[in-house]
Amino acid sequence: MSWKQILEKVSEGHYVLPRTKTMRVHADLFLSDKLLWGEGPESPGLEDTVFAQVVNAASFPGVTRVAVTPDCHVGYGVPIGTVVETDGVLLPTAAGYDIGCGMVQLRTSLTLEDVADPSKRRQWINDVTSRIAVGVGSSRVQKQRRVSDGTFADVVRHGAKALGRGSSVTERDFVPVEDDRVDIPDRARDKRGQLGSLGGGNHFMEMQVDETGHVWVMLHTGSRGFGWNIAKHFFVAGAQHLGLKQRSEDFIWLDADSPLGRDYWNLHNMAANFAVANRLIIGEAVCDALEDVFGGTASIYYEISHNLIQREAGKFVARKGATRAFPGGHPALKGTPWAATGHPILIPGSMETGSAILFAEPGAQKSIYSVNHGAGRRLSRAAARRELQQAETDRRMAEAGILLNTRTTPLDESGPCYKNLDDVLETVEQAGLARVAHRLKPLACIKGTD
């Protein structure tokens, strides 16, 4: 029998997976009927394999709540698009390998008319890629900001504060490192030179225009090899500590008060600070490029993570491919510019279908104050390369007037690889979690050339 048959519908956009024998709590799934059951080949519905991972997420020691967002799909250990609240337990699998991965939105004084010339948009792409290294590994480029060892040490302890930024533009000034004497694994320390680089895969920088004709830039990246190697170190160490079989690293859990748990927490937070600083360094370089090429002004609007464990109301809240969503009046926003409205929620869709900026509604408490982090992958990378046609994909991008830094469109990041963002956003609004403030259409996209 399909897992879908035992779901209980609470309201439109909200289902519950009741507890099984292994689950410590039920799971709240925020899915529309269309996203759950499917509606034709373009919207096949949620794969059954996701549910076994939801059960796993709800079966860890210390779990007190589990929520699943409408962009969910199969991940490692727990689905991408999962929020897990725990008491006294840390779940590295629910933070993932790219600790602190997230978004920055840049706001400009430019309009669509200002950037209409494709040759100037091409000039902007070239200017950005002369300042920011892109791709896996990412060797330094000509104008990339140099970060000294002293600045790096400050960044991993103090995040945005080390760069003179604060809570007006960041989800957090910094993620506290309670004991900075913990040794950084050598393989992670060796990646400190990647600070200020984009990476590959689904990471990007994208020029966009909103429904009023104003130009924005969105960027997506994380803690690069620094965070990946920290995560890998603890996946291996945690599996050994628990006596798990080989290749079972994604099922580890750590007592937050144990020596291993404390070390993970401190290094996880260093990786989170690295990710925040990385996005701000890139964001400021992109602002400079915009102003040099087009004139006008550009500034950082907001920065937020979607792969992170944070302390909230005395618990650990792990978001894996999920975005924090605090509405106006939430106590954590007191003293920030977002206290009355809630903070911006930055949701990328795809390089073809665009993105969105949301603000949380009071109903977000139902989902552990979280929403999706994107549209959600529909095709695996291998399936995309097998099923999609390069010429057809390139034609669609050209007809839409979207410029790329790559010679051809990366098939595994093209529009059909992702769920329909409108369906996902409709579900979020339907469930009363957040409202859409802006829809953003892509004009130019920069990606790693891996």
N, C-alpha and C positions, 0 to 999 in steps of 0.2 A: 504494500500500500504506500502511496506517495505521502511524504511528510505534509504536503499541502492539505491533505484530507483531515488532519487533526488540528489545524489552526482554528482559532476562535476569533471571529471578527468583532472588534470592540466598537468601531465606528469607521466612517470612510477614511481610508488611508492608514488604518491602525488595526493590526492583527496581534494576537498573542499565541506563542508556542507554549503550551502547558508543560509543566515539569515532567520529565521522564525519570526513570529510576536513578540515573546518574546526575541529573541536573540539580543544582542547589537552589535555583530560582527559575521562574518562568522567564521568557524572553519577549520583549515588545518589538514587533516588526512594523516599520512604517512603510507600507507598500500599498499602492493602488491595486485595484483588481487587475488592471491591464499589466502592470509591472509584475504582479504575482503569477497570473494565469497565462498571460501572453495574448497577442492579437495579431496573428499572421507572422510571416517570416521576418519582417522588419522588427517585430517585438515578440520574441519567442517566450517570454516569461522567465521566471527565476528557476535556475537549474536546481535539481533536487539535491545535488551534492553540497550546496550551501548549508542545508539544514543540519547535516552532521557536524559541520564546523560551528554552527550556532550552539548546538548541544555541547560541544567541547568548551566553548566560551563560558557557558553557564555551569560547567562542572568543575572548574578550578576551585581549590581551597580559597576561602575568603571572599568569594564573589557575593555581592549583595544586590546588584541589578545588572541587566544586560539590555541594550537597545541596538536595533539594526536599522540602518538608514536606507533610503530608497535607491541608492546607487550601488547596493551591495553586490558582490560577486565573490567567487572562490578565491581565497588567499592561502596563506600558510598558517596552519593551526587554527586561526579564527578567520572569518571572512573579512575582506576589505569592506569597510563601511560598518564597523562594529564599535560599540562603546561598552566598556566593562568597568563597573564600579566595584572596588574591592576594599576590604577592611584589613589592613596590616599585611597585605600580600602585593608583590609587584609581579606583573606579567609582561616580560620582555616580548613575547609573541604578539601582545596586543599593542605594542608600540612599533614593532616591525624593525627592519634593518635600517631604513633611512630615518633615524631618530630626528624629530623636529622638522621633517619635511613640511612645506607650507607655501603660502602665497604672499605676494606684495602687490598692492594696487597703487599705481601712480596716477595722479590727477594733473591735467594740463590746462592751460588757457587756450589751447588750439581748438579749431573747429575742423570739420570734415573738409571744408574748402581750403584750409591751410595745408592739408596733407594730401590733396587730391592728385598731385603730380606723381606718377609712379617712379619717375627718375629720382625724385627727392626722397621718396620712401626707400628706394634702393640705396641711396646715399646714407640714409639713417641706419639701415641694416649693416652696411659696411663699417660705419662709424662705431656702432655698438660692438661688433665683433672684433674691432681693433682695441677695445677697452676691456672686454669680457671674454675669457676663454670658454668655449663650448665643447661638449663631447666628453665621453668617458676618459678619465685620466687628465685631460685638459692641460697641455703645456701652456706656460705663460704666453700672453700676447703683448704686443708692443706697448700699449698704454695702460695695461692692467695695474691697479693699485698694489704697491708692495706693502706687505705686512711683516713687520719685524717680529722676532721671537718674543720680545717684550710685549708688543701689542697683542700677539696671539695669546699669550698667557693671561692677559687682562680680558680678552674677548671671551675665553672659555669659562671664566669665572663671573663676568659681569655683563655679558651679552650686549644689548643695545646701549646700556649705560657706558660701556667702554668706547662707544662711538659718539657719545654725546646725545643719544636719542632717548626718548622717554615714552610714557604711556599714552601720549596724545596720538602716536602713530603706530604703536606696537601692542600686541595682545598683552605682553608683560615687559616691563623694563629689562628684567633678567630673570632667569630661573635659578633659585638659590642653590649654591653648591655648599652643602653643610660642612664638608671636610675636604678642602682642596689639597690635602697631602696625599690623597690616593694616587697611585702610579697610573699614568696614562699608558696603555699598551703601546709597545714600540711601533706596531703596524699602523695604529691610529695616529700617533705623533708624526710619523713619516708623511702623513697626508696633510699636514698643516699648510703646505703651500697651495692647497686647493681652495683656501679661503678667498672668495671673490671670483669663483668660477661657477658655471651653470650646470655642467654635467650633461648626461644624455638621456635616453629613454623617453619618458613623457614630460621631462622638464623643458621649459620654454620661456621665451619673452615674446609678448604679442602686443602690437599696436591695435587699439580697438576704438570704435565709435559707439556712443550710446544713442538712445531714441531721440535725444534732443540735438544731436549733431556734435556733441562735445567729445574730444579725443582723450582716451585713457591708455595706459599701458599696464598689462598684467604680467607678472612673472611667477614661475613655479620652480622651486628647487629646495634642497635640504642641506643636510650636514655632510654630504659628499662622502669620500672615503674615510674621513675621520669618524663619523657616526657609524658607518657600516662596520668598520673594524671593531669598534667598541661593542656593537650589538653581537657580532659574530663571536667575539671573545666570551661573552656571557652566555650565549646559547650553548657553546661547547662546555664551559665550566659548569653551568647549571645542570646540563644533562648528566655530566659526570657525577655531580653532587647528589642527584636524585637516583642515580643508577639506571638511567634510561638506556635503551638500546641505541645503537648507532642510527643516525638520521632521524632521531626523535627530538631534536633540539627545540622545535617549535611548540612542544608541549610542556616546557619548563615553567616553574613558578618559583618565586624566591620570597622567603620570609623577610619582610622589610627590615626587621631588627637584627637579622643575622649578619655576620661579617660580609658574606657574599652579596646579600641584599643591599647593605649600606654602600658597598663599593659600586654596585650597579647603579644605584640611585644617584650617586655623585657624578659618575661618568656619563650616565644618561643625561643629566642636567648640563654637563659641560658640552655634550653634543648638541643639546637644544640651544644653548647660547651660541655655539658655532653657527648653527643654521640661521638663527635670527640675524646675526652679524653678517653672514654671507649674503642674505637677501638684501639687507640695507646697503651693503657695499655695492652690490650689483644695481640696486635701485637708484642710487645716487649717480652711478656712472651712466645709466640709461637716461636719467634726467639731463645730465650734461650734454649727452649726444642729441637729445631732442632740441634743447635750446640752441646748440651750435648749428644744427641743420635747418630748423624751422623757425627759430626765434621764439618769442613768447616765454612762458614760464612753465615749469614742471616741478612737482614735489611729491613726496611720499604721502599717500592718503591713509593707508592702513597696512599692517602686516599681521599675519595669523598662521598658526601651525595646524596641521591635520594628522600628524603621526606623533603622538606625545602622551606621556603620563603626567598628570598634574594633580596637585593636592587641591581638593575642593570640598568645603564643608566637612573637614575632618576625614575624608576618604581619599583614596587614590582613584582617579578617573583616567582610564586609558582609552584614547581615541585612535583607532587604526583606520585611516582613510575616512575620518569623520571630523567635522569642524565644530569647535565650541560655539554656542549660540546663547549668549546672555542677553535677555531683553532689558529694556529700560527699567530702572528701579532695582536691578540686581545689586546686592551689596558689594560684590567684587568690583563694580564699576564706579563706586563712589569716589568722587574727586577727579574723575577723568572727564574728557569732553563728551563721552558717550553715556554718561549716567542717566540721562533722560530718555534717549532714543534707543539704547542698546548699541553694541559695537557693530561695525560692518562685517558681513560674512561673505567671503570671496570664493565663488564657485566657478571653476573652469568647466567648459563643456568639451568642445573639440575645436581644432583649427578650422573646421568648416562651418560649424553650427553656432559658435560663439559661447559666451559666458554670462555670468550674472553677479550682481551684488544684492545681498539680502539683508534684512534686519529681523531679529528674533521676535516672536510673539510670546506672551506669558505661557502659552501651551507648550513651550519648549521644555518645561520641567518634566513632561511625560517621557521625553527622549533623553533624559539625563543632560538637559541643556546642550543638545547636539543636533546637527543636521548633516547631510551628505557633504562630501568633499569634492564632488564632481558629478558627471553624468553616469559614470560606471562603465567599465569595460564590457563589451558585448562579444567581441571576437578576440581570441588570443593572438599574440604576435605571429605565431606560426600559421594560424588559420587565416589571418589577414593577408600574409604574403602568398598563401596558397590560393585563396579565393578571390582576391581583388585584382583588378586590372590596372596596371600602371598608367597606361595612356588615358583611360577613362577618368581615373583619379586626378591626373594632371589637368585634364580638360575642365573638370568641375572647378578646380582651384583657379584656373586662368579665367574662366567665365565669371567667377565671383570677384575677380580683381584682387585676390589675396596673394601677396608676394612672399617668397620664402628665401632663406639663405642657402637652401639646398638646391641642387640641380633638378632633382625630381622630388615629388611629394613622398615623405616616408609612409609607406602603405600601412605599417603597423600603428600609425598615429592618425590616420585619416578619419574622416567623419563616420563611416560605417563601422568602425571599430568600437564605437561608443553607443550607449543607449540614447534615446531621444531626451535631450535636456529638458524640453518643455514638459514631457511626461513626469520627469523626476521633480521638477519645480512645482508642477501642479499638485503632486502628492504632498509635498512639504506644506503648501498652502492649505490643501484639503484637510490635513491632519492638525492644522492650527499651530504649526511649529515656527514658521517664519513667513515673511512676505517678501516678494520680489520688488526691489526698488529700482533697479536698472537692468536692462538686457543689453549686452555688449556684442557688437558684430566685429569680427576680425578684419583687419586691413593688411597687416604684415606680420609674419611669424618667424621667429628665430629658434632653431632647434639644434641639438647635437647631431653631427653628421656620422653617427656610428653605423 
